[in-house]
Amino acid sequence: MHELAICQSLISQVENIALEHQAKSVSLIVIGIGPLSGVEAQLLKNAYPVASAGSVAENTQLVIEYLPVKVKCNECGCESEALPNKLICKQCGNWQTSLLSGDELLLMSVELEKDDTLDDTANDASANANIH
């Protein structure tokens, strides 16, 4: 199950962000998964508690957003959404397209909680990085 390794990498990134911002804990993690990423969202959710145990992200809510597949037509230049198993242009129907998005796995945002003695507000550190 490579989702456990992905979760471990995610936790490592989140811990680095928390350390960088001197946060005491993490309250929310939002990731984006494209349907062509090769990652099963349910398996990722199942692996998350194991990977986050003992970390700054333990008991943190993991939110998964599903990202659309987008293509650019090599013929007419139109950018449009497509089905994961049908990467054709919605404008002209051409099958010669380039994938623009839908294969990514992104850490989209991390909500941090800081110690009240250091700062009175909680920070929201946003990231847009590939997890693996």
N, C-alpha and C positions, 0 to 999 in steps of 0.2 A: 504494500500500500504506500505509494509515493506521497500521498496526501499528508502523512505524518511528517515526512521530511520537509514538505512545503510549510507545514505549520511550525516546525522548528525554525526554519529560516524566517518566517513571519515574526515569530516571537523574538528572535535575535534582532531584527530590524526595529521592532517596537521597543525593546529594551534599550537600544542605542538612542532612539529618539527621546525616551523618557530620561535617560541619563543626561543627554545634551541639554534638555530643558529643566533639569533638576526636579523632576516630578516624583512624587512619592508613590503614585499608582496610576493605572490606566483604567478609565471607565468605559471606553467604547473604541472598537476597532471596526473600520469599514473597509471592505475589500471589494474589488470589482472582478468578475470572472466572465470572460467571453466563452461562448459555447464551443469554440474551436481550441480552447486552451489545453484540453486534455485533462482537466481537473474536474472531479465529481464533487459538486457542492455538498452533498449529504455526507460523503466520506470525509471531506474537509471539516465539516461541523462535528463529526464524531471523533476525529483525531485531535481537534483543538483543545479539549480539556486535558488530555494527556500531555500535549506539548506545552501548555501554559502552566501546568502544575509547578508551584514553587517559584514562579517568575513574577515580575511586576504586573503582568497581565492576567494572573490567576483570577478566576471568577469574573472576568471582563466579558461584556457582551460583544459577540462577533456578529456583525451585520454583513450579509453578502448581497451585493447588487449585481444583477445580471446585465451584462453589456451587450449591445447589438452587434451583429455582423454588418460591416459596411464595406462596399466595394467601389472601385472607380473603373469605369468602362474605358477600355483601351481604344475603342472606336469613336464614341461620341463625347467622352470626357465627363459624363455625368457621374456624380457620387450619389449612391443610394444604399438603403438597407437591403439585405438579402437574407435568404434562408441559409442555415449552415450547410445544407446538402444541395443547394442550388444557387451558386454564386454568379448569377446573371444580372445584367443591367436592367433596372426597372423601366428605363426610358426607351431603349431600343431593342432589348431582349438579347443582346450580344453575350456570348459566354466567355469572351476574352476580357477578363477583368483582373484587376489587381486588388488584393485584400488590403484594406485600410485599417480595419479593426475587427475584433471578435476573437482573436487568439491570445489576448492578454490576460494576465493575472496581476492586478495592481493593488498596492496598499494605497487606498484613496485618502483616508484620514484616521487620525488617532486623537482621542479626547483624553487629555491628561489632567490629573489632579495634583496640585502642588501643595506643599506644606504651608499652612496659614501663616506661620512665622516668617516665611520667605516672601510670600506674595499673597494678596487678598483675593486674587482671581484664579480661576482654573483656566488653563491654556488649551487651545485646540491647535495641535500641530498637524498640519496637512502635509501629506506626502503623495507623490505620484511616481512610485518606483516599482519596478518589476520585483516580484517576490523571489522567484527562482532564477 
